[in-house]
Amino acid sequence: MPRIFAVSICLLLASLTTLHAQEKSIVVASTTSTQDSGLFGYILPMFKAKTGIDVKVVAQGTGQALETGRRGDADVLFVHAKAQEEKFVADGFGVKRFDVMYNDFVLIGPKEDPAGLKGGNDVVAALKGIYEKATSFVSRGDKSGTHTAELALWKAASLDPAGAKPSWYREIGQGMGAALNTAAAMGAYVLSDRGTWISFKNKDALQIVVEGDKRLFNQYGIMLVNPEKHPTVKKDLGQAFIDWILSAEGQNAIRSYRIGGQELFFPNADPEQMKKAG
């Protein structure tokens, strides 16, 4: 009997250990660019080695990621549509928003460049040129951060192809990789975040035609989903991830991620924010 009891205790402890390991994980809802660019594949093993916490990424457009957070189906959001993120916090769904890193958007076009945009640095003028010449344009059409930025740029040009729906403007409702592949197949223009563009493999038919406009700035932010709104949120584990991302170690991990010598994301967490996050 004592032997059976001892074996049972061992099995129970083993089960509890396994359960504890399984529970030491969080769900991060994030934009497709952080996943498709390879950033998460690079930095998450470093975080796990440091903390033992496993991060399960749900890669979606920013709009979808915010909805995932509103439902309480994620612990942390890591996205890039600042106005929407601030509204998420103001509405009580997030605890606090922190800047993490930035890169920029680039206007991609076919090698033939039918709208004659190559080498420009005024994205609004370029969009006006595309509109006037009715050259093919692919829109993600998925309420992502990139889609939000694209619509804002059309608005700055006093144009609304998403509303007018001309035949040359194609909304695909998919992620950045799919949008780039569609643009390559159609010989179309498309707005992309630079990180996904650098990591994109099917570049042969495409090129950057416009870059460097300050209106193409692309800021990323991170937030803990409010555990008072959703008690299932793993507050301590989620905060540990946020703290690490904002720390010198996490910021250096982001900085060190490169493809072909090119840095994809530029960390810019505010030291004062980091103190407040701790």
C-alpha positions in Angstrom: 0.0 0.0 0.0 2.7 2.5 0.9 4.4 1.7 -2.5 1.2 2.3 -4.4 0.6 5.5 -2.5 4.2 6.7 -3.3 3.7 6.0 -7.0 0.4 7.8 -7.0 2.0 10.9 -5.3 4.8 10.8 -8.0 2.3 10.6 -10.8 0.3 13.5 -9.3 3.4 15.7 -8.9 4.4 14.8 -12.5 0.9 15.8 -13.7 1.0 19.1 -11.8 4.4 19.9 -13.2 3.2 19.2 -16.7 0.1 21.3 -16.1 2.2 24.1 -14.7 4.4 24.1 -17.8 1.4 24.1 -20.1 -0.1 27.1 -18.2 3.2 29.1 -18.5 2.2 30.4 -21.8 0.5 33.5 -23.2 -1.4 34.4 -26.4 -0.2 37.4 -28.2 -2.5 38.8 -31.0 -0.3 40.6 -33.4 -0.1 42.1 -36.9 0.9 39.8 -39.7 4.1 41.9 -40.3 5.7 40.9 -37.1 5.1 37.2 -37.9 5.7 37.2 -41.7 8.9 39.3 -41.4 10.4 36.6 -39.1 10.8 38.9 -36.1 8.8 36.6 -33.7 10.7 33.5 -34.9 13.9 35.4 -34.0 13.1 37.0 -30.6 10.6 34.6 -29.0 13.1 31.9 -28.4 15.2 34.5 -26.5 12.3 35.4 -24.3 11.4 31.8 -23.6 15.0 31.0 -22.7 15.0 34.0 -20.2 11.6 33.3 -18.6 10.3 29.9 -19.5 7.2 31.5 -20.9 5.9 30.1 -24.2 4.3 32.7 -26.5 1.5 31.6 -28.9 1.1 34.2 -31.7 -2.2 34.8 -33.4 -1.1 36.8 -36.5 -3.9 38.9 -37.9 -4.5 42.4 -39.3 -4.4 45.0 -36.5 -8.2 45.5 -36.6 -8.8 41.8 -36.1 -6.2 41.6 -33.4 -7.9 44.4 -31.5 -11.2 42.5 -31.8 -9.5 39.4 -30.5 -8.4 41.5 -27.5 -11.9 42.9 -27.0 -13.2 39.4 -26.7 -10.5 38.5 -24.2 -9.0 35.8 -26.5 -5.5 37.2 -26.1 -3.4 38.3 -23.2 -1.2 40.9 -25.1 -1.7 42.9 -28.2 1.3 43.9 -30.4 0.0 45.9 -33.3 0.5 49.1 -35.4 -2.4 51.5 -35.6 -1.8 54.0 -32.8 -5.2 55.8 -32.8 -7.1 52.5 -32.7 -4.8 51.3 -29.9 -5.4 54.4 -27.8 -9.1 54.0 -28.3 -8.8 50.3 -27.2 -7.2 51.5 -23.9 -9.6 54.4 -23.5 -12.6 52.0 -23.9 -11.2 50.0 -21.0 -10.1 46.9 -23.0 -6.3 47.6 -22.5 -4.3 48.5 -19.4 -1.7 50.8 -21.0 -0.1 51.3 -24.4 3.6 51.4 -24.9 5.7 52.3 -28.0 8.0 49.4 -28.9 9.6 49.9 -32.3 9.0 51.5 -35.7 9.8 51.1 -39.4 8.1 52.6 -42.4 5.7 51.9 -45.2 6.9 51.8 -48.8 4.9 52.0 -52.0 5.7 49.0 -54.1 5.1 48.8 -57.9 5.8 46.7 -61.0 9.2 46.9 -62.6 7.5 48.5 -65.7 6.2 51.3 -63.4 3.3 52.4 -65.7 2.4 55.4 -63.5 6.0 56.7 -63.6 6.5 56.9 -59.9 10.0 55.4 -59.4 12.3 57.5 -57.2 9.6 59.7 -55.7 9.3 60.6 -52.0 5.8 62.1 -52.0 3.4 59.3 -51.5 0.3 61.5 -51.8 1.4 62.7 -55.2 2.1 59.1 -56.2 -1.4 58.0 -55.2 -2.9 60.9 -57.2 -0.9 59.7 -60.2 -2.1 56.1 -59.8 -5.7 57.4 -59.5 -5.5 59.7 -62.6 -3.9 57.0 -64.7 -6.2 54.2 -63.4 -3.2 51.9 -62.9 -3.8 48.7 -61.0 -3.6 48.9 -57.2 -4.0 46.2 -54.6 -5.5 47.0 -51.2 -5.3 44.6 -48.3 -8.9 45.6 -47.4 -8.7 43.8 -44.1 -8.8 46.6 -41.5 -5.1 46.0 -40.7 -2.7 48.6 -39.6 -1.3 48.8 -43.2 -4.8 49.0 -44.6 -5.7 51.8 -42.1 -2.5 53.7 -43.2 -3.4 53.2 -46.9 -6.9 54.7 -46.4 -5.4 57.6 -44.5 -3.0 58.3 -47.4 -5.8 58.2 -49.9 -7.8 60.6 -47.7 -4.8 63.0 -47.6 -4.9 62.9 -51.4 -8.6 63.8 -51.2 -9.4 60.5 -53.0 -11.6 57.5 -52.0 -11.1 54.6 -54.3 -12.3 52.2 -51.5 -15.7 54.0 -51.6 -15.8 54.5 -55.4 -14.6 51.0 -56.2 -13.1 51.6 -59.6 -12.1 48.5 -61.6 -8.4 49.1 -61.1 -8.6 49.1 -57.3 -8.7 45.6 -55.9 -9.4 44.8 -52.3 -8.4 41.3 -51.3 -9.2 41.0 -47.6 -5.9 39.2 -46.9 -2.5 39.7 -45.3 0.6 41.5 -46.6 2.3 38.5 -48.2 -0.9 37.7 -50.2 -1.2 41.4 -51.2 2.4 41.5 -52.5 1.9 38.2 -54.4 -1.3 39.6 -55.9 0.5 42.8 -56.9 3.2 40.8 -58.6 0.7 38.7 -60.5 -1.3 41.7 -61.6 1.5 44.2 -62.3 -0.1 46.4 -59.6 1.0 48.9 -57.0 0.6 48.1 -53.3 1.5 49.7 -49.9 3.7 47.5 -47.8 5.4 47.7 -44.4 9.2 47.6 -45.1 9.8 44.6 -42.8 7.5 42.3 -44.8 8.9 43.7 -48.1 12.5 42.9 -47.0 11.6 39.4 -46.0 9.4 38.8 -49.1 10.8 36.2 -51.5 8.8 36.9 -54.7 10.4 40.3 -55.5 11.4 39.7 -59.2 8.4 41.6 -60.7 8.3 44.3 -58.1 10.3 47.2 -56.8 10.1 50.1 -54.3 8.8 53.1 -56.2 8.2 55.6 -53.3 9.9 55.8 -49.9 11.1 58.4 -47.4 7.9 60.4 -47.0 7.4 61.2 -43.3 3.8 60.2 -43.7 5.0 56.6 -44.2 6.2 56.3 -40.6 5.0 53.1 -39.0 4.9 52.9 -35.2 4.2 49.6 -33.3 2.7 49.4 -29.8 2.1 46.8 -27.1 -0.7 46.5 -24.6 -1.9 44.1 -21.9 -5.5 43.2 -22.3 -7.4 44.4 -19.2 -7.8 41.5 -16.7 -10.6 43.5 -15.0 -12.5 43.2 -18.2 -11.5 39.6 -18.9 -10.4 37.7 -15.7 -8.9 34.9 -17.9 -6.1 37.2 -19.0 -2.7 36.0 -17.7 -1.8 39.3 -16.2 1.6 38.4 -14.7 2.9 36.4 -17.6 1.6 39.0 -20.1 3.2 41.8 -18.2 6.5 39.8 -18.1 6.5 39.7 -21.9 5.8 43.5 -22.1 8.5 44.2 -19.6 11.0 42.2 -21.6 10.1 43.8 -24.9 10.5 47.2 -23.4 13.8 46.3 -21.6 17.3 46.9 -23.0 17.5 43.1 -23.7 14.3 43.0 -25.7 15.0 46.2 -27.5 18.5 44.9 -28.5 16.9 41.6 -29.7 14.6 43.6 -32.0 17.6 45.8 -33.2 19.7 42.7 -33.9 17.2 41.1 -36.3 18.4 41.6 -39.8 17.9 40.1 -43.2 20.7 40.5 -45.7 22.3 43.1 -43.4 19.2 45.2 -43.3 17.5 46.1 -40.0 13.8 45.5 -40.3 12.6 47.2 -37.1 14.0 50.1 -35.0 13.3 49.9 -31.3 12.1 53.1 -29.7 10.7 52.2 -26.3 10.8 55.3 -24.0 12.9 54.6 -20.9 10.3 56.4 -18.8 7.7 54.1 -20.2 9.9 51.1 -19.2 10.1 52.4 -15.6 6.3 52.7 -15.5 5.8 49.3 -17.0 7.9 47.5 -14.4 
